[in-house]
């Protein structure tokens, strides 16, 4: 995420904002790639190790990149540049301020290493990359973090591809259950829906800058645009590489274009212009690993369907032996969830709570 790019015209305003900057975290550690400031020496040291490992790899991966020599990384409760009320970024786990050469990280980020890699990508992008339109830079930074942090890659892909599908009308899934002792199969069809992104979110992703800290978008809407940007960039990178994407930016510079034309990016990604084309592309990119990750992220739709099946089968307690459970896309990938101990334990807990609850008159 990036702070707002608007500039205050009055020096008095700039001076006021400077006086209202948040104070740096107490513990300072100088790493090879910059300065890290955290709440204590241990936290700063841990993040400095991540910084020194990731920074050279970001520059090696992304053409036309160059990290600032005065880079600092601050670890905070939530990313914020200013101490003024209401100027925090509540739904962000990371923020990069190019004006201050500073990365701000939420210490409780879901995946601190991946968040740092994402913000380092923002920090490293050279001037040509500024020609990417709308939210597309966020998709590029997500792709960089995916490639450099493989342990969190599947979860990132699952979240972003699901968000892209939801932004374009929803994601249809099938839950298939059967017992090894019964040839019949029970199928529940579920459609996951997201916030209304407007009539053409796949076009708006080229104009709306969802990554700016000043954006008025809701959290759900931001996720939708981040998902669409990731879908576009990941498909383009698979086909023309990051070098090809950078070449499009360089061509825009040479032509005097403020932004890379949307049609050039769509061509690189081999992606249609319609909402349905984007929804189908997002769904088709979900494989078995991403489907399992999606269920772990949002287990309730599976648990609700399992509850219904067990009630229909008159199974009031316990767990049937030989139960086979799959989640899949109609006509697409599927994943076997039968051995997912975490999911099955959650269902057992839910059913135990239901059995203990007093009946309603």
Secondary structure, DSSP 4 states (H G I P E B T S, - for coil): -B------S-HHHHHHHHHTBPPPPSEEEEETTEEEEESSHHHHHHHHHHHHHHHHHHHHHSTTB---TT-EEEEESS--SB-STT-S-TT-SEEEETTTTEEEEETT-TTHHHHHHHHHHHHHB-GGGGGS-TTHHHHHHHHHHHHH-GGGHHHHHHHHHHHHHHHTT-EEEEEEEEETT----EEEEEEE------TTHHHHTTT--TTBTT----HHHHHHHHHHHHHHHHHHHHHHHHHHHHHHHHHHHHHT-SS--HHHHHHHHT--SSHHHHHHHHHHT--HHHHHHHHHHSTHHHHHHHHHHHHHTT--SS--TTEEEEEE-TTS-EEE-TT-HHHHHHHHHHHHHHHHSPPP-
